[in-house]
Amino acid sequence: MNVLPASLLFPMQTLSGKGKVTGLLPECAAFGSRGLLVHGRSLAASGVLERILAANPSGLETIPWQHPGGEPTVEQVDALRDVLLSGDVAWVAAVGGGSVMDVAKAAAGLRDAPLPTSAYHDGEPLPSSRVAFVAAPATAGTGSEATMVSVLTNSATGTKKSIRHPSHTARLVILDPDLLTSCPPALVAASGMDAFTQAVESYLSRNATRLTDHLALQAVEDINQSIETVFNGGDDASREALLRGSYLAGLALSNARLGLVHGLAHPLGARFHLPHGLVCAVCLPHVLRYNRDVCRAKYARLADVLGPDVEERVAGLIRSMAVANPFADEVLQDEEEVVAETVASGSTGANPRDVDAAAVRAILHALFSATGSTGA
């Protein structure tokens, strides 16, 4: 196994600690005198947005922009690109969950690009970006703050996939556990299981290296030890561990890719309009069973972190946070299209065991069965 990936990409700077987000705008001033602060509704409702803006330094013009909610779309990116062009901003800061960060990151990266976002979503080469992106996650899940990737849905076609470019990577990341205090339990469960899945899949990825293995295993340990505590109310230590685990999982996946869970999650999430982390959570037990025989040495190492039965620990997390399978008794109208998208996915291509159409159909049938078993 290689020690390093062929290309290693990390954010330029990361600041960690309680209360660090209030210093966001003074840090952003280093990137230019005019910028955009992208946020969700909850940041304004909690009063955190007001505290961030109160620390705006003299001479810095900061334009707040509220994300409309829901999963990130190419249409939202286009709307934000228009704002960036009209405001001639030098930096974009995102404080929020994965949707906020992905829309902000993509818009910053494509501000000066000549084509609509849908063209790049369909595969047109992305130009390099000169706009600085800054990220402060307010959920512990997607790891978007650590990656060059934005996962977007084209509302017109229903296609969900990613765009990526090294220049989209954050210049600055702020990890502040205070931002997790207002997360409702259901969001902690869904986003936390997204991060947990990313840690596990990047560890098992056929592109893994010794470096990404170290990052991924630490992420698995941090998330495993903290997610249930945060789900049940949490404290500063557990919120810090969960946020750190999500960030480390993002670093690992950015440099190792993922696996079959994410190959399934994108087409299923787009069709049923479900939170990405929820779909990952219910797919993970099936994919763990599918991969077991080709990953026994790594499963043994995961068992050192999670306990003797890795699959049972995952099932236990799902039970303890009342994560229900949303596909039970649902009907998948276009199964063969989902199968084709899953097999063709770059995430599926990194899965440690080869994946064919029959394997995908078997997992889909289990997910959409009357009981909708997740292994829990």
HUNOR-V158929 format. One record per pair of residues at least 12 apart in sequence whose ideal C-beta (glycine too) atoms are under 7 Angstrom apart, sorted by the first residue. I is the first residue (numbers start at 1). J is the second residue. D is the distance in whole Angstrom. If there is no record, write none. Layout:
# HUNOR-V158929
i/j/d
I/J/D
I/J/D
This chain:
# HUNOR-V158929
i/j/d
1/209/6
1/210/6
2/209/5
3/209/6
3/210/5
3/211/6
4/209/6
4/211/6
5/209/5
5/212/7
5/255/5
5/256/7
8/255/6
9/148/6
9/166/6
9/169/6
9/254/6
9/255/6
10/251/6
11/146/6
11/169/6
11/170/4
11/173/5
12/171/5
12/172/7
13/171/7
13/172/5
14/173/4
14/175/7
15/174/5
16/175/4
17/176/7
18/176/7
18/177/6
18/178/6
18/236/6
19/176/7
19/178/6
20/174/5
20/176/5
21/52/6
21/95/7
21/136/5
21/174/5
21/176/4
21/178/7
21/179/6
22/51/6
22/52/6
22/55/5
23/55/7
24/52/6
24/93/6
24/95/7
24/136/6
24/174/6
25/52/6
25/55/6
25/56/5
25/57/6
25/60/6
25/62/6
26/55/6
26/57/5
27/172/6
28/91/5
28/93/6
28/134/6
29/57/5
29/60/5
31/90/6
31/91/4
31/132/4
31/171/7
32/90/2
32/91/5
33/59/6
33/60/6
33/61/6
34/61/4
34/87/7
34/88/7
34/89/5
34/90/6
35/62/6
35/89/5
35/90/6
35/91/4
35/92/7
35/93/6
36/63/5
36/65/6
36/83/7
36/84/6
36/87/7
36/89/5
36/92/5
37/62/5
37/63/7
37/64/5
37/65/7
37/93/5
37/95/7
38/65/5
38/67/6
38/92/6
38/93/7
38/94/5
38/100/6
38/103/7
38/104/4
39/64/7
39/66/6
39/67/7
39/95/5
39/96/5
39/100/6
40/67/5
40/96/4
40/97/6
40/100/5
41/66/7
41/69/7
42/182/6
43/95/6
43/96/6
43/138/7
44/66/7
46/182/5
48/179/7
49/64/7
52/95/7
63/87/6
63/89/7
65/80/7
65/83/6
67/96/6
67/99/6
67/100/5
67/103/6
70/99/7
71/99/6
71/153/6
72/99/5
72/102/4
72/103/5
72/151/7
72/152/5
72/153/7
73/152/6
73/153/5
73/155/5
74/117/4
74/118/5
74/121/5
74/152/5
74/154/5
75/155/6
76/103/5
77/103/6
77/106/5
77/107/5
77/110/7
77/117/4
77/152/6
78/116/6
78/117/5
80/103/6
80/107/4
81/107/5
81/110/6
81/111/6
84/107/6
84/111/5
85/111/6
90/131/7
90/132/7
91/131/7
91/132/4
91/134/6
92/104/5
92/107/7
92/108/4
92/131/6
92/133/6
93/134/4
94/135/5
95/136/4
95/138/6
96/138/5
97/138/6
97/139/4
97/191/7
98/139/7
98/141/6
98/142/3
98/144/5
101/135/5
101/137/7
101/142/7
101/144/4
101/145/6
102/144/5
102/150/4
102/151/6
102/152/7
104/133/7
105/133/5
105/144/7
105/150/5
105/168/5
106/150/4
106/152/6
106/163/6
108/129/6
108/131/4
108/133/5
109/129/4
109/165/6
109/167/6
109/168/4
111/129/7
111/131/5
112/130/7
113/127/5
118/154/6
120/163/5
121/152/6
121/154/6
121/161/7
121/163/6
126/163/6
126/165/4
128/165/7
128/167/5
129/165/7
129/167/4
129/168/6
132/171/5
133/168/6
133/170/5
133/171/6
134/170/6
134/171/6
134/172/5
135/170/5
135/173/5
136/174/4
136/176/6
136/179/7
137/179/7
137/243/7
137/246/7
138/179/4
139/183/6
139/187/6
139/191/4
140/180/6
140/191/6
140/192/6
140/195/6
140/242/4
140/243/5
140/245/7
140/246/4
141/191/3
141/192/6
141/194/4
141/195/5
141/246/6
141/277/5
142/191/7
142/194/6
143/195/6
143/198/6
143/246/5
143/247/6
143/249/5
143/250/2
143/253/6
144/250/7
145/170/6
145/173/5
145/247/6
145/250/6
146/173/7
146/247/5
146/250/3
146/251/5
146/254/6
147/250/5
147/253/7
147/254/4
148/164/5
148/165/6
148/166/5
148/168/5
148/169/5
148/254/7
149/162/5
149/164/5
150/162/6
150/163/5
150/168/7
153/270/5
158/270/5
158/271/7
159/270/7
160/266/4
160/267/7
160/269/6
160/270/4
161/266/6
175/243/5
175/244/7
175/247/6
177/236/6
177/239/4
177/240/4
177/243/6
180/230/7
180/239/4
180/242/7
180/243/6
185/231/5
188/230/5
188/231/5
189/231/6
189/321/4
189/323/6
190/275/5
190/277/4
190/278/5
190/281/7
191/277/5
192/223/6
192/227/4
192/242/6
193/277/5
193/280/6
193/281/4
193/323/7
194/276/6
194/277/3
194/280/5
195/223/6
195/245/6
195/246/4
195/249/5
196/223/5
196/227/7
197/261/5
197/280/4
197/281/7
197/284/5
198/249/4
198/253/5
198/258/6
199/216/5
199/219/4
199/220/5
199/223/6
199/245/7
199/249/4
199/252/6
200/220/6
201/258/4
201/259/4
201/261/6
201/262/7
202/216/5
202/249/7
202/252/4
202/253/4
202/256/4
202/258/6
203/216/4
203/217/6
203/220/7
203/298/6
204/259/6
204/291/6
204/295/5
204/298/6
204/352/5
205/256/4
205/257/5
205/258/6
205/259/6
205/350/5
205/352/7
206/350/6
206/352/5
207/256/5
207/257/5
207/350/5
208/256/5
209/256/7
212/252/5
212/255/5
212/256/4
215/248/5
215/251/5
215/252/4
216/249/7
216/252/4
217/301/7
217/305/6
218/248/5
219/245/5
219/248/4
219/249/4
219/252/6
220/302/7
220/305/5
220/306/7
221/305/5
222/241/5
222/242/7
222/244/5
222/245/3
222/248/7
223/242/6
223/245/4
224/305/7
224/306/6
225/241/6
226/238/4
226/241/4
226/242/4
226/245/7
227/242/6
227/317/7
228/320/6
228/321/7
230/242/5
231/321/5
257/346/7
257/347/6
257/350/4
258/347/4
258/350/6
259/287/7
259/347/6
259/350/6
259/351/4
259/352/7
260/287/5
260/290/7
260/348/5
260/351/4
260/355/6
261/280/5
261/283/5
261/284/5
261/287/5
262/347/4
263/342/5
263/345/4
263/347/5
263/348/3
264/283/5
264/342/5
264/363/7
265/279/4
265/280/5
265/283/6
266/345/7
267/338/5
267/341/4
267/342/6
268/338/7
272/326/7
274/326/6
278/323/7
278/326/6
281/318/6
281/323/5
282/323/7
282/325/5
282/327/7
282/367/7
282/374/5
284/314/6
285/311/6
285/314/6
285/315/6
285/374/5
285/375/3
286/363/5
286/366/6
286/367/7
286/375/7
288/310/7
288/311/5
288/314/6
289/311/7
290/353/6
290/359/6
290/363/7
291/351/7
291/352/5
291/353/5
294/352/5
294/353/5
295/352/5
311/375/6
315/375/5
315/376/4
318/374/6
318/376/4
319/376/5
325/367/7
325/372/4
325/374/5
327/367/5
327/368/5
327/372/6
328/371/7
328/372/2
329/370/6
329/372/7
330/368/6
332/364/6
332/368/5
335/364/6
338/364/7
339/357/5
339/360/5
339/361/6
342/360/5
343/355/6
343/356/7
343/357/6
343/360/6
